[in-house]
């Protein structure tokens, strides 16, 4: 999953609003979890507001193919 061009939350918002149906790239479970971990660290998830966290979760779900419930096990 190569979305490294998304560096700030506004770009994530634009991506979520601009992309229609998105088919996640096939990846192993381990690769997905690594990507999720890297993304959370990159955007400093722990220090974000509740609204920003929701945006990041929506982004992660869209790209990983996981639901919110599946992501909570990470």
Order of alpha helices (4+ residues) and beta strands (2+ residues): alpha-alpha-alpha-alpha
